[in-house]
Amino acid sequence: MTEYYFDMETTGTDFNKDEIITIQWQRLSGYTGEPLGELNILKRWEYEDKKNAEKEMIETFKPNLKCRRWDFVFAGKNLPFDFCFLDKRMRHYGLGEFDLQCLNDRVVLDIKPLLVLMNKGNFIDYDKVVPKSNPLDGDKIPQLYKEEKYPEIIQYIKDEAADFIKIYQILKKEMPLFRDRLC
């Protein structure tokens, strides 16, 4: 089974008014979580037609959203946010919808619930359980985008992907040992 780290950066958290800045994904080994390829980043600022850049990004990524359970196995943190955001933006542009119901049939690996449990069940600061290699917080990305500080955004994305992959690999290795303790 091939898995893909998946994340997006947005101009905010309001599904109705904010927009997508980047969409990123990286192929991972289904067994170990090791990266099997380069980190792909669709960058809004690289599209010639600035007015339609977000729409073009979504159209480029959209084939990965088809409801085929094993084609693109999403692995990430807080994936429902990304899925809902994509759905709203697709509808905004008349690109159909991301069939959220198909997620029942599709394998999706979200580490957020595990991080909440590691944080003693607390949702507040659950994402701080794992050390970050980049001191920047994701809420700074919209300002960096406005200021056209694209290299800083790219570095944040690369660091965030590496941090996710590191904890993901640990979880893939350690969770079977935890299962064995339950039996």
C-alpha positions as CSV (number, residue, x, y, z in Angstrom):
1,M,0.0,0.0,0.0
2,T,1.5,3.4,-1.0
3,E,0.8,6.3,1.3
4,Y,1.2,10.0,0.7
5,Y,2.0,12.6,3.2
6,F,-0.5,15.4,2.5
7,D,-0.9,18.9,3.6
8,M,-1.9,22.4,2.5
9,E,-1.1,25.9,3.5
10,T,-4.0,28.4,3.4
11,T,-4.6,32.1,3.9
12,G,-6.6,31.3,7.0
13,T,-9.1,28.9,8.5
14,D,-12.4,30.2,7.2
15,F,-13.6,27.7,4.6
16,N,-15.8,30.4,3.0
17,K,-13.4,33.3,2.5
18,D,-9.8,32.0,2.8
19,E,-7.9,30.4,0.0
20,I,-5.2,27.7,-0.7
21,I,-1.6,28.9,-1.0
22,T,0.1,25.5,-1.5
23,I,-0.8,21.9,-1.8
24,Q,2.0,19.4,-0.9
25,W,2.4,15.7,-0.9
26,Q,5.1,13.1,-0.8
27,R,5.0,9.4,-1.5
28,L,5.9,7.2,1.5
29,S,6.5,3.5,2.1
30,G,3.4,1.8,3.5
31,Y,5.6,-0.3,5.7
32,T,8.1,2.1,7.2
33,G,6.9,5.6,6.3
34,E,10.2,6.3,4.5
35,P,10.0,8.9,1.7
36,L,10.0,7.2,-1.7
37,G,10.2,10.4,-3.7
38,E,10.5,14.1,-3.7
39,L,8.2,16.4,-1.8
40,N,5.7,17.8,-4.4
41,I,4.6,21.4,-3.8
42,L,2.0,23.2,-5.9
43,K,2.7,26.9,-5.3
44,R,0.1,29.4,-6.0
45,W,2.6,32.2,-6.8
46,E,4.1,30.1,-9.6
47,Y,1.0,30.2,-11.8
48,E,1.0,32.8,-14.5
49,D,-2.7,33.6,-14.3
50,K,-2.7,34.9,-10.7
51,K,-6.5,35.3,-10.7
52,N,-7.1,31.6,-11.4
53,A,-4.0,30.2,-9.7
54,E,-5.9,28.6,-6.9
55,K,-8.4,27.0,-9.3
56,E,-5.5,25.7,-11.5
57,M,-3.7,24.2,-8.4
58,I,-6.9,22.3,-7.4
59,E,-7.4,21.1,-11.0
60,T,-3.8,19.8,-11.0
61,F,-4.3,17.9,-7.7
62,K,-7.9,16.8,-8.3
63,P,-7.1,13.4,-9.9
64,N,-5.8,12.3,-6.5
65,L,-9.1,12.9,-4.9
66,K,-11.0,10.2,-6.8
67,C,-12.7,7.7,-4.5
68,R,-10.4,4.8,-5.3
69,R,-9.4,3.4,-1.9
70,W,-5.8,2.4,-2.6
71,D,-4.6,4.9,-5.3
72,F,-3.7,7.7,-3.0
73,V,-3.7,6.9,0.7
74,F,-3.6,10.2,2.6
75,A,-1.3,10.4,5.7
76,G,-1.2,13.7,7.6
77,K,-2.2,15.7,10.7
78,N,-5.7,17.1,11.0
79,L,-6.8,15.9,7.5
80,P,-10.5,16.7,8.0
81,F,-9.6,20.4,7.9
82,D,-7.7,19.9,4.6
83,F,-10.5,17.8,3.1
84,C,-13.3,20.3,4.1
85,F,-11.1,23.2,2.8
86,L,-10.6,21.5,-0.6
87,D,-14.3,20.7,-0.8
88,K,-15.3,24.3,-0.3
89,R,-12.7,25.6,-2.7
90,M,-13.7,23.1,-5.4
91,R,-17.3,24.0,-5.0
92,H,-16.4,27.7,-5.2
93,Y,-14.9,27.2,-8.6
94,G,-17.5,24.8,-9.9
95,L,-15.1,21.9,-9.9
96,G,-17.5,19.5,-8.3
97,E,-16.9,18.4,-4.8
98,F,-14.5,16.3,-2.8
99,D,-16.8,13.4,-1.9
100,L,-16.3,13.5,1.9
101,Q,-18.5,10.4,2.2
102,C,-16.1,8.4,0.2
103,L,-13.6,8.8,3.1
104,N,-15.6,6.0,4.8
105,D,-14.4,3.7,2.0
106,R,-10.9,5.1,1.7
107,V,-7.9,4.5,3.9
108,V,-6.9,7.8,5.6
109,L,-4.2,7.9,8.2
110,D,-4.5,11.0,10.5
111,I,-2.1,11.2,13.4
112,K,-4.0,14.0,15.2
113,P,-6.0,11.6,17.5
114,L,-2.8,9.9,18.5
115,L,-1.1,13.3,19.3
116,V,-4.2,14.2,21.4
117,L,-3.8,11.0,23.3
118,M,-0.1,11.6,23.8
119,N,-1.1,15.0,25.2
120,K,-3.1,13.3,27.9
121,G,-6.3,13.7,26.0
122,N,-5.9,17.5,25.7
123,F,-6.7,19.2,22.4
124,I,-5.0,22.4,23.5
125,D,-1.4,22.3,22.2
126,Y,-1.7,18.7,21.0
127,D,0.4,19.7,18.0
128,K,3.3,20.7,20.3
129,V,3.7,17.1,21.5
130,V,6.1,16.6,18.6
131,P,9.2,18.9,18.5
132,K,9.4,21.1,15.4
133,S,12.5,21.8,13.5
134,N,11.3,25.2,12.3
135,P,10.4,27.8,14.9
136,L,7.8,29.3,12.6
137,D,4.1,28.6,13.4
138,G,1.8,27.8,10.5
139,D,-0.4,30.8,11.4
140,K,2.5,33.0,10.1
141,I,2.2,31.6,6.6
142,P,-0.6,34.0,5.4
143,Q,1.6,37.0,6.3
144,L,4.6,35.6,4.6
145,Y,2.5,35.0,1.5
146,K,1.3,38.6,1.5
147,E,4.9,39.7,1.9
148,E,6.0,37.4,-0.9
149,K,8.5,35.7,1.3
150,Y,8.2,32.4,-0.7
151,P,11.5,30.9,0.3
152,E,10.5,31.0,3.9
153,I,7.2,29.3,3.1
154,I,9.0,26.6,1.2
155,Q,11.4,26.0,4.1
156,Y,8.5,25.8,6.5
157,I,6.8,23.3,4.3
158,K,9.9,21.1,3.9
159,D,10.5,21.2,7.7
160,E,6.9,20.4,8.5
161,A,6.9,17.5,6.1
162,A,10.2,16.1,7.6
163,D,8.8,16.5,11.1
164,F,5.6,14.7,10.2
165,I,7.6,11.9,8.5
166,K,9.8,11.5,11.5
167,I,6.9,11.0,14.0
168,Y,5.0,8.9,11.4
169,Q,7.9,6.5,11.1
170,I,8.2,6.3,14.9
171,L,4.4,5.6,15.2
172,K,4.6,2.9,12.5
173,K,7.4,1.2,14.4
174,E,6.0,1.6,17.9
175,M,2.3,1.1,17.5
176,P,2.5,-2.6,16.8
177,L,4.5,-3.0,20.0
178,F,1.7,-1.3,21.9
179,R,-0.8,-3.6,20.2
180,D,1.2,-6.6,21.5
181,R,1.0,-5.2,25.0
182,L,-2.8,-5.3,24.8
183,C,-3.0,-9.0,23.9
